[in-house]
Amino acid sequence: MNGDEGRKTKEGSVRPSSFVFRQDASGAVTFAVKVVPRASKNQVVGIEGDALKIRLTAPPVEGKANDALVVFLADALGVPRAHIEIIVGGTARRKVVRVRGVTERDIVQRLMRQGTKDG
């Protein structure tokens, strides 16, 4: 383990070396997400521990942040919303997400690009 793993990365960067993926037999990729609700904009801000840290403008009430997370990931990864599933943490900030229709490599490349967008 190097000194960067398990630490927050610089805002806007995704460092896949500490980001944990699991791919099941069906090809779906599962990973952890830490959601920061009520942010000024929707964006990937880096890695915190083994989780992808994502800021969302939606409040954490009545499933609005979960819905915003699904929409954000679907748009960022270029998959239908139906391919994104929150499998753990429906009412928590830390969630486990399953995505169908993309590879681990696709996720890293697309979220790195998303994290470097200005806006």
N, C-alpha and C positions, 0 to 999 in steps of 0.2 A: 504494500500500500504506500503510495507517495503522500507527501504532505498536503496536497490539494484535495484528496478524497475526503468526503464527509464534511466539507466546508462549503459555505456559500460561495458561489462564483461571482465574478464581476457582473453587474447588471447587464442584461441583454446577451449573455453568453450561455451556451449550452455545452457543458463539458461531458461528453458521453462516457468518459472513463469511470465516473462514479455513478452514472445513471444506470439503474438495473432494469433489464428487460427479461421477460419470460415469454417464450413462444410455445403455444400448445400444439397438439397434433393437428388441429384444424388450420393452423397457420395464423391464428389471431395472436396479437402481441399485447401483453399485459405489463403495466408499469404504474408506479406510484406518482401521485400529483399532490402538491400542497397548494391549495387555493387561498388567495388573499382577496376577499370580497371588498366591495365599495372602493375600488381603486379609481384613479383618474382616467385610466384607459385599459383596454384588454391587451395583455402582452405576456410573453414568456420572459421571465427575468433571470432565469438560470437554474441551478441545481442547489437544493438544500438537503444535505445528507444523501439519501438514495432516491429523492423525489424531485420531479420537475416542478419548479415553482412558477405559478401562473397567477397574474393579477387580473381580476375581473371587475368590471364596473357594477355588476349586479349585486344587490344585497343578499345576505344569507338567510332569506326568509321565504317560506312557501315554495321551496325548490327552485327559486329564481337563479341562484348561483350555479346549481347543478345544470339547469337548462342552458345557461350562458356558457358553461364549461363544454358541454356537448357541442353547441353551435361553434364555439371558438376552435375546438380541436378538429371538428369536421371540416371547417373552412381551411384551417392551417394545413391539414393533412390531405385535403382533396378527396375526402370520402363522404358518402351519404351519412346523415345524422344517425340513421338506423344502425350503422356499423360501429358506433361509439356506445359503450355501456359502462356505467359506474357500477362496479361489482362489490365494492366495499367502501364504507364511509359516506353513505348518503346524507348524513346530518353532521359530518365532521369536516374540518378543513383538509385533513389528510385523507385522500381517496386512492383507491386502486381502480384503474381504468383498463378496459379491454377494447382493442381496436381491431376490426377485421378489414382486410383488403389492402394492407400495407405491410412492408417488412420493417424490421428494426432499423435498417439503413435508411429507408424512406423517412421514418419518423425523425431520426437524428438530423438528416439533411433538411427536411422541411421545417422542423422546429428551430433549427439554428438560423435558417433564413428568416423565420418569423421573429425570432428574438433580436435580429439586427435591423428590423424595419423601424422607421421613425414615425410611428403614428398610428 
